[in-house]
């Protein structure tokens, strides 16, 4: 059965190791009956980010606005609007918004 969710109905949550980030779950976990993956939108305020920590599952980030620097295994990636980045479950990454504007990403995670 299809599950429709208005953006205003997204479920806020605190993501581990994040700071200066507002995250809202759109589908999966407590937001819907989807159990194979979950989808969220995260807003990173200037200076906000994620301390180095393992990806919670197979993860894809898609840039929606602004720019984020994502460091994976010593390599920096600049995630901008329309860009995507895939992480393997457990892969160490850190994220920072070092720009002047809020950055927004779509996050899709398939739990390990």
C-alpha positions, -999 to 999 in steps of 0.1 A, spaced: 0 0 0 13 35 -9 23 58 20 21 95 12 37 120 36 35 158 33 68 175 40 52 192 71 44 157 85 80 145 85 92 131 118 121 151 134 149 130 149 183 134 164 210 117 144 239 103 163 272 123 160 255 152 143 257 189 154 240 219 139 218 196 118 180 193 116 168 160 103 133 148 94 124 113 84 101 111 54 96 73 51 107 43 70 112 35 107 87 55 127 76 75 96 60 47 76 58 9 72 88 8 49 114 -16 65 140 -22 38 153 14 40 145 49 53 145 83 37 152 117 54 160 153 46 187 169 67 195 206 69 231 215 79 235 250 93 268 268 85 294 251 107 272 221 113 282 186 105 289 150 115 318 139 136 338 110 121 317 80 126 306 48 107 277 49 83 247 32 100 239 12 69 243 14 31 239 51 27 233 75 -2 234 113 1 219 135 -26 227 173 -25 195 194 -27 209 229 -17 242 244 -6 276 226 -3 289 200 21 324 186 25 322 149 31 355 132 41 357 94 35 389 74 41 410 106 38 394 118 6 373 150 6 342 151 -16 323 184 -22 286 175 -24 266 202 -42 231 204 -56 224 173 -77 256 154 -66 253 120 -49 276 100 -26 273 63 -17 287 49 15 291 13 24 277 2 58 303 10 85 325 32 63 340 61 83 329 95 72 327 131 85 306 159 72 309 197 75 291 227 61 319 252 58 299 276 36 278 306 46 244 290 37 223 261 50 230 230 30 202 204 25 206 167 15 183 138 9 195 107 29 186 71 20 198 44 44 193 6 41 201 -7 76 229 -31 79 
